[in-house]
Amino acid sequence: MVPTSMEEEGAGASSPFFPSSANTNIDDTIPSNFFMKSESCAQAGCHPDIYKQWSSSAHYSSSFNNQWYRKSIEYMQDVVGTEPSKFCGGCHDHAVFFNGMMDQPIKEQLERPEAHVGLACTSCHSIVAVKSSMGNGDFVIEYPPLHDLATSENPFLRNLHDFIVRVDPGPHKSVFMKPFIRNQTAEYCSSCHKVHLDMPANEYRWIRGFNDYDGWQASGVSGQGARSFYYPKQPLKCIDCHMPLVPSNDAANLDGHVHNHRFPGANTAVPFVNRDEEQLRTVTEFLQNDQIGVDIFALSEVASDEPDQHASSARGAEPRIASTFAEGAALGFAVGRATGYTEGRQALAPINRVKPRLRRGETVRVDVVVRTKNVGHFFPGGTVDAFDVWVELKAEDEQGKVVFWSGYVPQGPTGRNGPVDPSAHFYRAFLLDEHANPINKRNAWAVRSVLYVRLILPGAADTVHFRLKVPEDCGDKIRLTAKVNYRKFRWWNTQWAFAGVRDPDDPDPEVGPGYDDGKWVFSGDTSDVSGKIKEVPDLPIVTLATSSVVVRIAPSSATIPDQTSVLRAADLIRWNDYGIGLLLQGDLRAAEEIFRRVAEIDPSYADGWVNIGRGRVREGRMDEAQEALSRAFEIDGKLGKGPPSRWGRYSVRLGEDGIQLLQPVPAGPDIRPKGRDSNRFAGSSLAKREKAGAD
């Protein structure tokens, strides 16, 4: 039965762990020391490498040894009490959560070691059941009898345990490595990497929180999605990206390798404040490992009725969907706002091929394409209301004069720090509380509305539009440089987490479960914050991708010969990505024009016509969509064959009686042309096209 309320989730409202869905096999609390002996796993001959990796990971720093999390829970308990905070504890604080300590304010317990354990080895490896993929910690932990032997202070008992394990490791493995950990990795991870809130947690109603699982499952990366534009060669699971194999001679290694328990992902903040250079380097290298692409792709004229803004993704005032984390996009809806640009816009592209000339005083639109390449869920993933992820576009002439800069961050003595230009093109969920204050304190329980959500699907693209006016006094060339930048936490949130205190000039602020109208100043004492840096840190800004092109500048009175787009086979995927970004914004006619160029560049590439069909279906032009899909089937008659993970790449199928929406067909061999893979695609024809297009 699907629960109809939080009270029906987990072990119910009478559980000592409610409103978290987490539970134990005895339906009651268990001792904290079960989660406080991870070092016992690090003994020689056991798992010392894995222990060292874990000790640097975000899992280890998930609790009150993480200042950002610590501050958010202290604040949450001050505002709404301790019981709602257990909603968080089920996935963050097992040593204080499973023994009942979270019934008391955590401020009173920060000196206790339980508050700084994070997620231990036993937090994951003692899970005996994941009851659903609903998230919210919907798992069951078992307290195994052998644990007391393994962690005993009596050397004889501890050595006896170790001897038994070495002689026959089978029982140890059966206790701590359940088959579903490997066979159903994504569902296992979903227990904590998918969240929703309801009345017991927010005193409001059901609201979706962050959700990496559904985004993955609905994508082509999982092998289960039916609407992706690009697919990997093989379906991928969480561990394929976030627990890659690394060399080790630990017990139970796989041909000299173990899965990396550093869990490389996106948390650069914690290793930075812990001065953990190896972990910071691991995470940074992961982020910069071709996860995201950026391409300054097209120039076009500015329509006279286009709004006067220097960086815009859209026209129109209302979000297309009311979703805190954009799951609607996985269903085929636009996320954010519709563009509404005029039909038949002529784009001059690619800029690096055309080498266009612009006149001084002229105003143009610059289109930058951001593409998810090796991301298996929405980009960015996780708690996307908390990050700074943005597109930066800078224009400067040959003398170094800056003539345009969107996404600017002030330069300080330690590098770029401070708040990001608020008009930048962000990838985030901008959430509001009951009084329209921004959700900026990780206070998800106060979410009442969504200003906008802007994320990118796996294997998809976003087209960002910038308005550039060429100055009269600039040089003869302008270099445009685009970057996709990432900072783990927004600048304001870091200031607040480390030094935020109530403004003394606002002694009696209006604060309730759904709002906080109070003012904050950043003058608090930082001597006792968690981490090795005892001051407000300037978090690193990681550039995930960059692109640069040069445009030539002519006098305002110059006559410029007609300039036309360049259609080359090497740029096929760049054109396709440009069209995908327009399509997902709802700029359907412009997207169709671009997909026609895709079909013109490579008549054997059926996706051009398939994507034309997608747009026509979105417009309700079903007869014309059928015509486009017929063209696709003429090019590649094997489309639509095989199980959904293979044919399900299209939102419609063409049957004898016309368009059929997602009709199942008998399973068959994987006959997809190999050149269509775009994620993990080294060596494919698509990879060669992309490489050539970047030259």
Residue pairs with C-beta under 8 A, 6 or more apart in sequence:
1 8
3 9
3 134
5 198
5 199
6 13
6 18
6 19
6 198
6 199
6 200
6 201
7 13
7 18
7 200
9 21
9 134
9 136
9 138
10 17
10 18
10 20
10 21
10 22
10 23
10 131
10 136
10 137
10 138
11 17
11 18
11 21
11 23
11 27
12 18
13 19
13 200
15 23
15 27
16 28
16 29
16 100
17 23
17 86
17 89
17 90
17 97
17 98
18 83
18 86
18 200
19 83
19 84
19 86
19 87
19 198
19 200
19 201
20 86
20 87
20 88
20 89
20 90
20 91
20 97
20 136
20 137
21 90
21 131
21 134
21 135
21 136
21 137
21 138
21 139
22 90
22 91
22 97
22 98
22 137
22 138
22 139
22 140
22 141
23 139
23 140
23 141
24 30
24 98
24 140
24 141
24 142
24 143
25 128
25 140
25 141
25 142
25 143
26 143
29 98
29 99
29 100
30 98
30 99
30 141
30 143
31 99
31 143
32 95
32 96
32 98
32 99
32 101
32 114
33 151
34 98
34 122
34 126
34 143
34 147
35 94
35 95
35 98
35 114
35 117
35 120
35 122
35 123
36 95
36 113
36 114
36 117
36 120
37 120
37 150
37 151
38 51
38 54
38 117
38 120
38 121
38 122
39 51
40 150
40 151
40 158
41 47
41 50
41 51
41 121
42 48
42 51
42 52
43 162
45 162
45 166
45 251
46 162
46 165
46 250
46 251
47 250
47 251
47 252
47 258
48 250
49 248
49 249
49 250
49 258
50 248
50 250
50 258
50 261
51 121
51 261
53 246
53 260
53 261
53 262
54 60
54 121
54 261
54 262
56 262
56 271
56 274
56 276
56 278
56 279
56 282
57 261
57 262
57 263
57 279
58 263
58 265
58 267
58 270
59 118
59 119
59 123
59 124
59 261
59 263
60 118
60 119
61 118
61 270
61 274
62 69
62 91
62 92
62 93
62 118
62 119
63 69
63 70
63 92
63 93
63 95
63 96
63 115
63 116
63 117
63 118
63 119
64 70
64 73
64 93
64 96
64 106
64 110
64 115
64 116
64 530
65 115
65 116
65 117
65 118
65 530
65 531
66 118
66 270
66 530
66 531
67 273
67 497
67 498
67 529
67 530
67 531
68 269
68 442
68 489
68 493
68 494
68 497
69 92
69 442
70 106
70 110
70 497
70 530
71 441
71 442
71 496
71 497
71 498
71 500
72 441
72 442
72 443
72 497
73 85
73 88
73 106
74 105
74 106
74 107
75 441
75 443
76 84
76 85
76 88
76 443
76 445
77 85
77 105
77 106
77 107
79 443
79 511
79 512
79 513
79 516
80 203
80 445
80 513
82 102
82 103
82 104
82 105
83 103
83 200
84 200
84 201
84 202
84 445
85 102
85 106
86 97
86 102
87 136
87 197
87 200
87 201
87 445
89 96
89 97
89 102
90 97
90 136
90 137
90 192
91 119
91 137
91 191
91 192
92 118
92 119
93 102
93 115
94 117
94 119
94 120
94 122
94 123
94 141
95 101
95 113
95 114
95 115
95 117
95 120
96 102
96 106
96 109
96 112
96 114
96 115
98 141
99 114
101 109
101 112
101 114
106 115
109 115
116 530
121 176
122 141
122 147
123 141
124 181
125 176
125 177
125 181
126 141
126 142
126 143
126 144
126 175
126 176
127 139
127 140
127 141
127 142
127 178
127 181
127 188
127 191
128 140
128 141
128 142
128 178
129 139
129 140
130 138
130 139
130 180
130 184
130 187
130 188
130 190
130 191
131 138
131 139
131 140
132 138
133 187
133 190
133 191
133 194
133 213
134 190
134 194
134 196
135 190
135 191
135 192
135 193
135 194
135 195
135 196
135 211
135 213
136 191
136 194
136 195
136 196
137 191
137 192
138 191
139 191
144 175
144 176
146 161
146 171
146 172
146 175
149 157
149 158
149 160
149 161
150 158
150 161
150 162
151 158
152 158
152 161
164 171
165 171
165 172
169 251
169 252
173 252
177 252
180 187
180 188
181 188
185 237
185 238
185 239
186 213
186 216
186 217
186 222
186 237
186 238
187 213
189 212
189 213
189 238
190 212
190 213
193 210
193 211
193 212
193 213
193 238
193 382
194 209
194 210
194 211
194 212
194 213
194 214
195 208
195 209
195 210
195 211
195 444
196 206
196 207
196 208
196 209
197 204
197 206
197 207
197 209
197 444
197 445
197 447
198 205
198 206
198 207
199 205
201 445
202 444
202 445
202 446
202 447
202 513
202 514
203 445
203 513
203 514
204 447
204 448
204 513
204 514
207 324
207 447
208 323
208 324
208 325
208 327
209 324
209 325
209 383
209 444
210 325
210 381
210 382
210 383
210 384
211 325
211 327
212 377
212 378
212 381
212 382
213 377
214 327
214 330
215 327
215 330
215 377
215 378
215 381
215 457
215 458
216 222
216 238
216 376
216 377
216 458
217 224
217 225
218 224
218 225
218 227
218 327
218 330
218 331
219 225
219 228
219 330
219 376
219 377
219 457
219 458
219 459
220 228
220 229
220 230
220 231
220 232
220 458
220 459
220 649
221 228
221 231
221 232
221 235
221 236
221 376
221 377
221 458
221 459
221 679
222 235
222 236
222 237
222 376
222 645
223 234
223 235
223 645
224 235
224 644
224 645
225 330
225 645
225 648
226 644
226 648
226 649
226 650
226 651
226 662
227 330
227 331
227 332
227 648
227 649
227 650
227 651
228 457
228 458
228 459
228 460
228 649
229 459
229 460
229 461
229 576
229 580
229 607
229 611
229 649
230 459
230 460
230 676
230 677
230 678
230 679
231 459
231 649
231 672
231 676
231 677
231 678
231 679
232 677
232 678
232 679
232 680
232 681
233 674
233 677
233 680
233 681
233 684
234 680
235 645
236 376
236 679
236 680
238 376
239 259
240 376
241 374
241 376
242 263
242 264
242 265
243 259
243 260
243 261
243 263
244 259
244 260
244 264
245 254
245 257
245 258
245 259
245 260
246 257
246 258
246 259
246 260
247 256
247 257
248 256
248 257
248 258
249 256
250 258
252 258
262 279
262 282
262 283
264 282
264 283
264 285
264 286
265 283
265 286
265 382
266 283
266 286
266 287
266 380
266 381
266 382
266 387
266 486
266 488
267 283
267 488
268 280
268 283
268 284
268 287
268 486
268 487
268 488
268 539
268 540
268 542
269 488
269 489
269 494
269 537
269 539
270 276
270 279
270 531
271 277
271 279
271 280
271 283
272 280
272 533
272 537
272 539
272 540
273 530
273 531
273 532
273 533
273 537
274 531
274 532
275 532
275 533
280 540
284 540
284 542
287 486
287 542
287 544
288 542
288 543
288 544
289 374
290 373
290 374
291 372
291 373
291 374
291 375
291 379
291 544
292 370
292 371
292 372
292 373
292 375
292 379
292 484
292 544
292 545
293 369
293 370
293 371
293 373
293 545
293 577
294 368
294 369
294 370
294 371
294 391
294 482
294 483
294 484
294 545
294 546
294 547
295 350
295 368
295 369
295 371
295 482
295 547
295 574
295 577
295 578
296 351
296 352
296 366
296 368
296 393
296 480
296 482
296 547
296 548
296 549
297 349
297 350
297 351
297 367
297 368
297 369
297 463
297 574
297 578
298 347
298 348
298 349
298 350
298 351
298 366
298 367
298 578
299 347
299 348
299 349
299 351
299 354
299 356
299 358
299 364
299 365
299 366
299 367
299 551
300 345
300 346
300 347
300 348
300 364
300 365
300 367
301 346
301 364
301 365
302 363
302 364
302 365
302 467
303 341
303 342
303 345
305 342
306 315
306 341
306 365
306 467
307 315
308 467
309 423
309 467
310 404
310 406
310 423
310 466
310 467
310 468
311 393
311 406
311 407
311 423
311 424
311 425
311 464
311 465
311 466
311 467
312 465
312 466
312 467
313 336
313 337
313 339
313 425
313 454
313 462
313 464
313 465
313 585
314 336
314 337
314 338
314 339
314 340
314 585
315 337
315 338
315 339
315 340
315 341
316 337
316 338
316 339
316 340
317 337
318 337
319 336
319 337
319 450
319 451
319 452
319 453
320 328
320 333
320 334
320 335
320 336
320 337
320 338
320 586
321 328
321 329
321 333
321 334
321 335
321 453
322 450
323 335
323 450
323 453
324 385
324 429
324 431
324 447
324 450
324 453
325 378
325 384
325 429
325 453
325 455
326 335
326 378
326 429
326 453
326 454
326 455
328 335
329 335
329 378
329 455
329 457
329 584
330 457
332 618
332 651
334 584
334 585
334 586
335 453
335 454
335 455
335 584
336 452
336 453
336 454
336 585
337 452
337 585
338 585
338 586
338 587
339 465
339 582
339 585
339 586
339 587
339 590
340 586
340 587
341 587
341 590
343 589
343 590
344 589
344 590
344 593
345 590
345 593
347 367
347 565
347 578
347 590
347 593
347 594
348 354
348 356
348 563
348 564
348 565
349 367
349 565
349 566
349 575
349 578
350 565
350 566
350 571
350 574
350 575
350 693
351 480
351 549
351 551
352 549
353 566
353 568
353 571
354 563
354 564
354 565
354 566
355 550
355 551
355 552
356 551
356 552
356 563
357 551
357 552
357 553
357 554
357 558
357 560
357 563
358 364
358 470
358 478
358 551
358 552
358 553
358 554
359 470
359 553
359 554
359 555
359 556
359 557
359 558
359 560
360 470
360 471
360 472
360 473
360 474
360 553
360 554
360 555
360 556
361 469
361 470
361 471
361 472
361 556
362 469
362 470
362 556
363 467
363 468
363 469
363 470
364 467
364 468
364 470
365 465
365 466
365 467
365 468
366 393
366 465
366 466
366 467
366 468
366 480
367 463
367 464
367 465
367 466
367 578
368 391
368 393
368 463
368 464
368 466
368 482
368 547
369 461
369 462
369 463
369 464
369 574
369 577
369 578
369 581
370 391
370 456
370 461
370 462
370 463
370 464
370 484
370 545
370 581
371 456
371 460
371 461
371 462
371 577
372 379
372 456
372 457
372 458
372 459
372 460
372 461
373 678
373 679
374 679
374 680
375 381
375 456
375 458
376 458
376 679
377 458
378 384
378 455
378 456
378 457
378 458
379 389
379 427
379 455
379 456
379 458
380 387
380 389
380 427
380 428
380 455
380 486
383 442
383 444
384 427
384 428
384 429
384 455
385 428
385 429
385 430
385 431
385 439
385 442
385 444
386 442
386 489
386 490
386 493
387 428
387 486
387 487
387 488
387 489
387 490
388 420
388 426
388 428
388 485
388 486
388 487
388 489
388 490
388 491
388 541
389 426
389 427
389 428
389 484
389 485
389 486
389 487
390 407
390 420
390 424
390 425
390 426
390 427
390 484
390 485
391 406
391 407
391 424
391 425
391 427
391 464
391 482
391 483
391 484
391 485
392 405
392 406
392 407
392 408
392 424
392 482
392 483
392 484
392 485
393 404
393 405
393 406
393 407
393 464
393 466
393 480
393 481
393 482
394 402
394 404
394 405
394 406
394 407
394 480
394 481
395 402
395 403
395 404
395 405
395 468
395 478
395 479
395 480
395 481
396 402
396 403
396 478
396 479
396 481
397 403
397 474
397 475
397 476
397 477
397 478
397 479
397 553
398 475
398 476
398 477
398 479
399 475
401 474
401 475
403 470
403 471
403 474
403 478
404 466
404 468
404 469
405 421
406 421
406 423
406 424
406 425
406 466
407 420
407 421
407 424
407 425
407 483
407 485
408 420
408 421
408 424
409 416
409 417
409 418
409 419
409 420
409 421
409 485
409 541
410 416
410 417
410 418
410 419
412 418
412 538
414 538
415 538
415 540
415 541
416 541
417 491
417 538
417 539
418 491
419 490
419 491
419 492
420 426
420 487
420 491
425 454
425 464
426 454
427 454
427 455
427 456
427 462
428 453
428 454
428 455
429 450
429 452
429 453
429 455
430 438
430 450
430 451
430 452
430 453
431 438
431 439
431 444
431 447
431 449
431 450
431 451
432 438
432 439
432 447
432 448
432 449
432 450
432 451
433 439
433 443
433 446
433 447
433 448
433 514
433 515
433 516
434 446
434 448
434 512
434 514
434 515
435 510
435 514
435 515
435 517
436 449
437 515
437 516
437 517
438 451
439 446
439 447
440 490
440 492
440 493
440 496
441 493
441 496
441 516
442 493
443 516
445 513
446 513
446 514
446 515
446 516
448 514
454 462
456 462
457 584
458 679
459 678
459 679
460 580
460 581
460 584
461 577
461 578
461 580
461 581
461 584
462 581
462 584
462 585
463 578
463 581
463 582
463 585
463 587
464 581
470 478
470 553
472 556
474 553
475 553
476 552
476 553
477 550
477 551
477 552
477 553
478 550
478 551
478 553
479 548
479 549
479 550
480 548
480 549
480 550
480 551
481 546
481 547
481 548
482 546
482 547
482 548
483 543
483 544
483 545
483 546
484 543
484 544
484 545
484 546
485 541
485 542
485 543
485 544
486 541
486 542
486 543
486 544
487 539
487 540
487 541
487 542
488 539
489 497
489 539
494 536
494 537
494 539
495 522
495 536
496 520
496 522
498 522
498 524
498 526
498 529
498 535
498 536
498 537
499 522
499 523
499 524
499 525
499 526
499 536
500 520
500 521
500 522
500 524
501 520
501 521
501 522
501 523
501 524
502 509
502 518
502 519
502 520
502 521
503 518
503 519
503 520
503 521
504 521
505 519
506 518
506 519
509 516
509 517
509 518
509 519
510 516
510 517
510 518
511 517
511 518
522 536
526 534
526 535
526 536
527 534
528 534
531 537
554 560
565 597
567 575
567 597
567 600
567 601
568 601
568 693
569 601
569 602
569 689
569 692
570 689
570 692
570 693
570 695
571 601
571 689
571 693
572 598
572 601
572 602
572 605
572 689
572 693
573 678
573 686
573 689
573 690
573 693
574 690
574 693
575 594
575 597
575 598
575 601
576 595
576 598
576 607
576 608
576 611
578 594
579 591
579 592
579 594
579 595
579 598
579 611
580 591
580 611
582 588
582 590
582 591
582 594
583 591
583 595
583 611
583 614
583 615
583 618
586 618
588 615
588 616
588 618
588 619
589 615
591 611
591 615
592 612
592 615
592 616
595 608
595 609
595 611
595 612
595 615
596 608
596 612
598 605
598 607
598 608
598 611
599 605
599 608
599 609
599 612
599 631
601 608
602 608
603 635
604 635
604 636
605 635
606 632
606 633
606 635
606 636
606 639
607 632
607 676
609 628
609 629
609 631
609 632
609 635
610 628
610 629
610 632
610 639
610 649
610 650
612 628
613 625
613 626
613 628
613 629
613 632
613 650
613 652
614 625
614 650
614 651
614 652
616 622
616 624
616 625
616 628
617 625
617 651
617 652
617 659
622 658
622 659
625 652
625 659
626 654
626 658
626 659
629 650
629 652
629 653
629 654
629 659
630 654
632 639
632 654
633 639
633 640
633 654
636 673
638 671
638 672
638 673
639 647
639 650
640 647
640 650
640 653
640 654
640 665
641 647
641 665
641 668
641 671
642 665
642 667
642 668
642 669
642 670
642 671
642 672
643 667
643 668
644 662
644 664
646 668
646 670
646 671
646 672
647 653
647 665
648 662
651 661
651 662
652 659
652 660
652 661
652 662
653 659
653 660
653 661
653 662
653 663
653 665
654 660
655 663
674 684
674 685
675 684
675 685
675 686
676 686
677 684
677 686
678 686
678 690
681 687
